[in-house]
Amino acid sequence: MNNQIPLDQVLHGDCLEILPHIPSGSVDLIFADPPYNLQLRRELWRTELSKVVGVDHEWDRFSSLSEYDEFTRKWLAECQRCLKDSGTIWVIGSYHNIFRIGSILQDLGYWILNDVIWIKHNPLPNLRGTRFCNAHETIIWAKKCDNDKKYTFHYQALKAGNEDRQMRSDWYFPICSGSERETRDGRTAHPTQKPEGVLRRIISASSNPGDVVMDPFCGTGTTAAVAKALNRRYITMDKEEAYVGLAEKRLAAVSPELMNEPLSILESRRPKVPFINIIESGLLLPGATLRLKSKQKVLAIIHGDATISALGHRGSIHKVGALCLGTPTCNGWINWYYTDEASGDEMLIDCLRSVRF
Ligand SMILES: C[S@@+](CC[C@H](N)C(=O)[O-])C[C@H]1O[C@@H](n2cnc3c(N)ncnc32)[C@H](O)[C@@H]1O
């Protein structure tokens, strides 16, 4: 492989051999679902005598924790090199490996932004009844390093899709099942296929259409499939040939979704905040004055009901603004200034919406 970016392909091979060929600073976002090093010692059976499809594959076996750490350090360092300065990485894991991964991420200089808990509606019960039912996985989200580069996070779009409430770090998704689960010869094709919903939230929250999304542990190709559906480019790889074929087949059936408007447009649209919220939350008090941008001499007084009055007119910030300016309409938010008490500066009242809402 030369050092071209292998976009929109499923590569076959060990990520430790493939990643060094990916050009530095070429990737916007990484999602990694690495081996968990589950160290399963015995087979698990359900009460109705069906065997649990656990992870006892060769790709999940390491001779010791230090061998696992060494492997983790190598692929995480390569991923860091591949990321753009503004890039971020998400790594999913369970209690078996996530603490080791978190510590290695920090040792390498990544800057942790969040740890998200994926809470499973329908977890596998603890069949031996010896521990709590393990009902969640942890997903660490980190920046390439502690730099000043702005990373992508579609805060407003997430909030808008969450009934106008901030999206939290506890996410509820069922485990991958039913028609979403990839099968081969009528059997589950991969033991750890992740739900598309989790990837959809991650990719749409932290990348833009056209961005390059990389997954060094492709499996059934969930990351690549969601990236393609969301109009992103992908780079992915797996060392098991059978999974490469499975992912290629899955990807061939995915069509990019028609998006009426990209997230960036949605994000730039402010939620509608009525002026009364500014008064109710004490950001501006009744009796305070506002000045017009282009007519500094016009002073308006704020009333307790969130109307303002100036030059004998009384009404909304928009209506009084238009009457004072002699224009048919006026966006009061970007025409009226208040005096910031702390700095004494004249500030647009529009700034108050972005501070609090
Ligand atoms: C936890 S699974 C990923 C599952 C995937 N997220 C999905 O939704 O299907 C990890 C995958 O990484 C692959 N793998 C393990 N070690 C690897 C390595 N060194 N290089 C590339 N792939 C590897 C395994 O074959 C397995 O398919």
The ligand as a Gaussian input file, in Angstrom:
#p B3LYP/6-31G(d) Opt

LIG

0 1
 C      -14.856000      -5.458000      18.723000
 S      -14.788000      -5.916000      17.061000
 C      -15.451000      -4.541000      16.153000
 C      -16.906000      -4.686000      15.819000
 C      -17.470000      -3.553000      14.995000
 N      -17.465000      -2.323000      15.728000
 C      -18.873000      -3.853000      14.488000
 O      -19.811000      -3.088000      14.791000
 O      -19.048000      -4.839000      13.830000
 C      -13.090000      -5.820000      16.753000
 C      -12.676000      -6.215000      15.355000
 O      -11.308000      -5.903000      15.208000
 C      -10.665000      -6.892000      14.455000
 N       -9.255000      -6.862000      14.875000
 C       -8.696000      -7.324000      15.999000
 N       -7.387000      -7.039000      16.043000
 C       -7.100000      -6.383000      14.902000
 C       -5.921000      -5.813000      14.354000
 N       -4.770000      -5.885000      14.993000
 N       -6.013000      -5.180000      13.173000
 C       -7.187000      -5.093000      12.516000
 N       -8.332000      -5.634000      12.967000
 C       -8.293000      -6.265000      14.148000
 C      -11.381000      -8.172000      14.792000
 O      -11.272000      -9.104000      13.731000
 C      -12.826000      -7.686000      15.032000
 O      -13.612000      -7.837000      13.873000

